[in-house]
């Protein structure tokens, strides 16, 4: 078991974009708050709630007063701003606060100068009925994974959503637009049964997909810990 922050910091990547669902903002705030004296920028290429004030951390974006969320600056401006910081943490995906999602053609929004893409996903929806209350872009998720609305979500459905590979077809999975080093992170893993499920889903991912990853990890942002499942 490892300290989550230390694991990501030891990779020495300057621009980190977090995509997926179920903990993006929490992970970004953990890495920002425990910044080890670095000059840190927190921003988004989509929308995010305005982070709390943190020592040594700057926030870039445009406030949408109607939604109360921070919206992305133009990418060319964001790239120029990012060059001034030791560590840049970008929220590059949106899931409407739902635990699972599928990706439209323009998602996720990962800047090409990203050094590390962290794809984050929780496993708690396993066994629950597929619905729009759990899955953002349910029709796309159904098309990709073959699940029908009301059907129980199984490990193979989540594995397919991650990889984008199903029955010989290639769809738009979690890392479709990722840049730089890629790490898959199963979040909200807080007991042995949830860890067993994470190991099972990692094993369902096709070898050709895993070969494009630096590692697969599982743990808890809340508890600041992770285990390495594959590297």
Buried (B, 14 or more C-beta within 10 A) or exposed (E): EBBBBEBBBEEEBBBBBBBBBBBBBBBBBBBBBBBEEBEBBBBBBBBBEEBEEBEBBBBBBEEEEEEEBBBBBEEEEBBEBBEEBEBBBBBBBBBEEBBBBBBEEEBBBBBEBBBBBBBBBBBBBBEBBBBEEBBBBBEBBBBBBBBEEEBEBBBBBBBBBBBBBBEEEEBBBBBBBBBBBBBBBBBBBBEEEBBEBBBBBBEBBEEEBBEEBBBBBBBBBEEBBBBBBBE
